[in-house]
Amino acid sequence: MLYFASVDGVTVVDPRELEALGAAPRAIFESLVTDEGERPVEEELVLSGSLAASALRVTAPTVAGTGVRLRYRMAGARGGWVEVGGDRLVPLSDLGPGRHTIELAASGLTGAWSAQPTSLSLRVRARWWQAWQLRLLVLGLGVAGIVAVLRARVVAAEARMRELRAEIARRERAEAEAQQRLHELAHISRVAFAGELATSIAHELNQPLAAIVSNADAARRMLTVPGGAGSGEDVAEVLRDISSEGKRASGVIRTLREFLRRGTGDHVPVDVAEIVGEVLPVLRHVLERHRVTVVVHGVTALPSVPGDRIALQQVLMNLIVNAVEAMAGVPEELRLIEIEGRKERDRVVVCVRDYGPGVDHAVRQSIFEPFASTKPEGMGMGLAISRSIVESHEGELTVADAPGGGAVFCLSLPVAPPA
């Protein structure tokens, strides 16, 4: 013990108490600071309303009075200690509804922190918009809104799907009607074309009929006229000629009948060489009358194509007749039509070339359009129908300038699949 004389008497100082001054001071929660002022801190604070301007005033009394530091943390929170500033206020603005515990520690002159922090329990009441019932209601309304939106979208999608199905059905009906109109128009075109070829058809029938009559008369004379010349072999030869000419006439009639037939356009494997061989006899009189020579090469080696035989005959006839008419002003010795066939990958290409003046570039842009014709008396439907027929066969009909002059029309068709 130490004894000192003073005005008040004798002062006693215990050295052990002086050593105790180096211990960490105890942290204290002094008051709650709000917009309405300050109030003492109770054992458990119950807070309500907005916490934006709320804070706790804290302190730590010491003998020295200086060098005191304070820090706090929320019990159970992930964050660590937060040191209190010089204003000695712990903000509460970040606290949400519910129960919280704030721990407060102090440090003295020695720098050691309180071994046992001071704790304070807080209960923050939820505002009306923070109540779980309201949150549940809002969540339910949100889910109901999402369901309503999804249902509306599903209904709209179903309505759109019905519209699309109706539109597809309408387009399919329109396509079927257009295809039917194409068949009817092609049939009318064939009938009109046959009228133009009436002279040629009559000529083709007249030749075999005249030969049949002539051979029949010769055979009758051989068999009935006394002393008629001719042996049994000669009579057999005459009868073979009659049979051959009869088959020829029958073939012309069959080709014409099929050409005029109003069919459904069934696609079957078709031999391109046979089509060329069936078309040229029908057009023979037209070719002879205009002094036009036809040269065919490359078609016999072509594979079959899927299509309607009569429709493809009509396309080839139109191209040949157009080539004949294009060379009306060309000298007779130069009137030549070349029909060439070739295979390009999985396509069969048949080209009809003439040695006329060619097709003007401005006309070429619309030559396949309906009612577009370069002939004063033409209706402009032949090439339009031909292109429609080729496109219905998944093919393509094109026109280009031929090397050395003239025009070349080429139709490209897919190769028929193997049987």
Buried (B, 14 or more C-beta within 10 A) or exposed (E): EEEEEEEEEEEEEEEEEEEEEEBBBBBBBEBBBBEEEEEEBEEEBEBEEEBEEBBBBBBBEBEEEEEBBBBBBBEEEEEEEEEBEEEBBBBBEEBEBEEBEBBBBBBBBEEEBBEEBBEBBBEBEBEEEEEEEEEEEEEEEEEEEEEEEEEEEEEEEEEEEEEEEEEEEEEEEEEEEEEEEBBEBBBEBBEEBBEEBEEBBEBBBEBBBEBBEBBBEBBEEBEEEEEBEBEEEBBEBBEEBBEBBBEBBEBBEEBBEBBEEEEEBEBEBBBBBBBBEBBBBBBBBBBEEBEBEBEBEBBEEBEBBBBBBBBBBBBBBBBBBBBBBBBEEBEEEEBBBBBBBBEEEEBBBBBBBBBBBBBEEEEBEEBBEBEBBBEEEBEBBBBBBBBBBBEBBEBBBBBBEBEEEBBBBBBBBBBBEEE
